[in-house]
Amino acid sequence: MALLWRALLLVGSCVSAVQAWPEGDSEDVDVMPQPLHIPQEGHLMVLSAAGLTQMLNQTRFLLVLFYDPSSKRSRSLAAELGKAVEIVGKGKNGVGFGKVDIVVEKELRQEFDVQKPPELKLFFEGNRLAPISCKGVVESAALVVWLRRQISEKVFLFTDIHQVAEFVKARPLVIIGFFQDLEEEVAELFYDVIKDFPELPFGVMLISNAIGRFHVTLDSVLVFKKGRIESRQELINDSTNKLVLNQVIRQHLTGFVIEYNAEVSERSFPGEGQLGICGWGVTRVLVLQSKDLIYELHIRNHMLLFASKSCKSFGAIMQHYKLALKEFHNKLTYAVLCFF
């Protein structure tokens, strides 16, 4: 209980500091840069040049629509992309959706060579030099299928142990599947499951290429934290591999603030307890649908933040909230209930 009260005081003080920060400069205070407030329309972030840069730094996958508001095709695709956000889950960690008005943001149009709007481009891990173009996909469900395919294709393929060592040292958390054959059924299952976890980096490797390191002989998943093996799980039972794999991955979602939305989980992830965004009208039934993930994390205490995304201080509040998460990692589950 003392731990929970300590977290409450920390988050409360952070939020208060954001809402009532003194205007005068202070040499004794290390002021955290305040994030840019990014407005939303139809579930899409309205991105300026500065807003795009900020989101590229914050999101592993960023799907951006470059559009002309006077174009009927642009407006139609923006509406479909907004529906795709609802299917994927609003506020899902690791993936963001935005739009850029090329009439206003002429420099962005030139930078990304937008010739015939609307154009959809997917940015991966902040790389703005080589976005992936999404062509010929104009319906929300098809957009989600395309996006999930891109997420699975961004799994890193390792061919030697030195690549693995360098990769895991450069990232706080990595999950790697080691398989006898990368085209066997269990490997295909791995690719399919990770589509729902864009916030985490994944890799795959043939067991034959890992001889002499990692002590892997059977199809397995290894979790690396700060370059060291945190846990390992063998995938040896076809009837339970999917469940086991989901459990292994979800155990490592405690490093993220989870935006709560039972409505989205009902439509997109029935029975899986996926958390998303919701408003004030949360019912008992909806809460029960999302409890599974909380229980799977094996953390008894949970912190809920009620916040308005339309508030200009929302970004700063979330920034401080995530700082509190780092201090209580694996001790508290952090969730945010957003309203508009």
RAJO-V311496 format. One record per residue. RES is the residue in three letters. NEAR is the number of other ideal C-beta (glycine too) atoms within 8 Angstrom. Layout:
res:RES near:NEAR
res:RES near:NEAR
//
This chain:
res:MET near:4
res:ALA near:5
res:LEU near:10
res:LEU near:10
res:TRP near:8
res:ARG near:8
res:ALA near:14
res:LEU near:9
res:LEU near:8
res:LEU near:10
res:VAL near:13
res:GLY near:8
res:SER near:8
res:CYS near:13
res:VAL near:11
res:SER near:8
res:ALA near:9
res:VAL near:11
res:GLN near:8
res:ALA near:6
res:TRP near:6
res:PRO near:5
res:GLU near:3
res:GLY near:4
res:ASP near:3
res:SER near:7
res:GLU near:4
res:ASP near:3
res:VAL near:5
res:ASP near:3
res:VAL near:5
res:MET near:6
res:PRO near:4
res:GLN near:7
res:PRO near:9
res:LEU near:8
res:HIS near:8
res:ILE near:12
res:PRO near:6
res:GLN near:10
res:GLU near:6
res:GLY near:7
res:HIS near:8
res:LEU near:14
res:MET near:12
res:VAL near:12
res:LEU near:12
res:SER near:8
res:ALA near:8
res:ALA near:7
res:GLY near:13
res:LEU near:14
res:THR near:8
res:GLN near:11
res:MET near:14
res:LEU near:11
res:ASN near:7
res:GLN near:6
res:THR near:10
res:ARG near:9
res:PHE near:15
res:LEU near:12
res:LEU near:15
res:VAL near:15
res:LEU near:15
res:PHE near:15
res:TYR near:15
res:ASP near:10
res:PRO near:8
res:SER near:5
res:SER near:10
res:LYS near:5
res:ARG near:8
res:SER near:14
res:ARG near:10
res:SER near:9
res:LEU near:13
res:ALA near:14
res:ALA near:9
res:GLU near:12
res:LEU near:16
res:GLY near:13
res:LYS near:9
res:ALA near:14
res:VAL near:12
res:GLU near:13
res:ILE near:11
res:VAL near:11
res:GLY near:15
res:LYS near:11
res:GLY near:10
res:LYS near:11
res:ASN near:11
res:GLY near:10
res:VAL near:15
res:GLY near:10
res:PHE near:14
res:GLY near:16
res:LYS near:14
res:VAL near:13
res:ASP near:10
res:ILE near:13
res:VAL near:8
res:VAL near:6
res:GLU near:12
res:LYS near:8
res:GLU near:7
res:LEU near:13
res:ARG near:11
res:GLN near:7
res:GLU near:7
res:PHE near:11
res:ASP near:5
res:VAL near:10
res:GLN near:4
res:LYS near:4
res:PRO near:11
res:PRO near:12
res:GLU near:11
res:LEU near:15
res:LYS near:12
res:LEU near:14
res:PHE near:13
res:PHE near:11
res:GLU near:4
res:GLY near:7
res:ASN near:8
res:ARG near:9
res:LEU near:3
res:ALA near:4
res:PRO near:11
res:ILE near:9
res:SER near:8
res:CYS near:10
res:LYS near:5
res:GLY near:3
res:VAL near:9
res:VAL near:8
res:GLU near:7
res:SER near:12
res:ALA near:8
res:ALA near:9
res:LEU near:15
res:VAL near:11
res:VAL near:8
res:TRP near:10
res:LEU near:14
res:ARG near:10
res:ARG near:9
res:GLN near:12
res:ILE near:12
res:SER near:11
res:GLU near:6
res:LYS near:8
res:VAL near:10
res:PHE near:9
res:LEU near:8
res:PHE near:13
res:THR near:7
res:ASP near:7
res:ILE near:11
res:HIS near:6
res:GLN near:9
res:VAL near:15
res:ALA near:9
res:GLU near:8
res:PHE near:12
res:VAL near:11
res:LYS near:8
res:ALA near:5
res:ARG near:9
res:PRO near:5
res:LEU near:11
res:VAL near:12
res:ILE near:16
res:ILE near:14
res:GLY near:14
res:PHE near:14
res:PHE near:14
res:GLN near:7
res:ASP near:7
res:LEU near:8
res:GLU near:5
res:GLU near:10
res:GLU near:6
res:VAL near:11
res:ALA near:14
res:GLU near:9
res:LEU near:12
res:PHE near:15
res:TYR near:11
res:ASP near:8
res:VAL near:12
res:ILE near:14
res:LYS near:11
res:ASP near:8
res:PHE near:11
res:PRO near:12
res:GLU near:10
res:LEU near:13
res:PRO near:9
res:PHE near:13
res:GLY near:14
res:VAL near:15
res:MET near:14
res:LEU near:11
res:ILE near:13
res:SER near:6
res:ASN near:10
res:ALA near:13
res:ILE near:6
res:GLY near:4
res:ARG near:7
res:PHE near:9
res:HIS near:4
res:VAL near:10
res:THR near:4
res:LEU near:8
res:ASP near:13
res:SER near:11
res:VAL near:13
res:LEU near:12
res:VAL near:13
res:PHE near:14
res:LYS near:8
res:LYS near:6
res:GLY near:7
res:ARG near:6
res:ILE near:8
res:GLU near:6
res:SER near:7
res:ARG near:9
res:GLN near:9
res:GLU near:7
res:LEU near:15
res:ILE near:6
res:ASN near:7
res:ASP near:6
res:SER near:4
res:THR near:7
res:ASN near:12
res:LYS near:8
res:LEU near:7
res:VAL near:11
res:LEU near:14
res:ASN near:10
res:GLN near:9
res:VAL near:13
res:ILE near:13
res:ARG near:10
res:GLN near:10
res:HIS near:11
res:LEU near:14
res:THR near:10
res:GLY near:8
res:PHE near:9
res:VAL near:12
res:ILE near:12
res:GLU near:15
res:TYR near:15
res:ASN near:13
res:ALA near:14
res:GLU near:9
res:VAL near:14
res:SER near:17
res:GLU near:9
res:ARG near:8
res:SER near:11
res:PHE near:10
res:PRO near:7
res:GLY near:6
res:GLU near:9
res:GLY near:13
res:GLN near:12
res:LEU near:11
res:GLY near:15
res:ILE near:11
res:CYS near:12
res:GLY near:7
res:TRP near:4
res:GLY near:5
res:VAL near:10
res:THR near:7
res:ARG near:5
res:VAL near:6
res:LEU near:12
res:VAL near:10
res:LEU near:7
res:GLN near:12
res:SER near:14
res:LYS near:9
res:ASP near:10
res:LEU near:14
res:ILE near:11
res:TYR near:7
res:GLU near:10
res:LEU near:11
res:HIS near:5
res:ILE near:11
res:ARG near:2
res:ASN near:10
res:HIS near:9
res:MET near:14
res:LEU near:8
res:LEU near:12
res:PHE near:6
res:ALA near:12
res:SER near:8
res:LYS near:9
res:SER near:6
res:CYS near:8
res:LYS near:4
res:SER near:9
res:PHE near:12
res:GLY near:11
res:ALA near:10
res:ILE near:15
res:MET near:12
res:GLN near:11
res:HIS near:14
res:TYR near:15
res:LYS near:10
res:LEU near:9
res:ALA near:14
res:LEU near:13
res:LYS near:7
res:GLU near:8
res:PHE near:12
res:HIS near:8
res:ASN near:5
res:LYS near:7
res:LEU near:12
res:THR near:11
res:TYR near:15
res:ALA near:13
res:VAL near:15
res:LEU near:13
res:CYS near:13
res:PHE near:9
res:PHE near:6
//
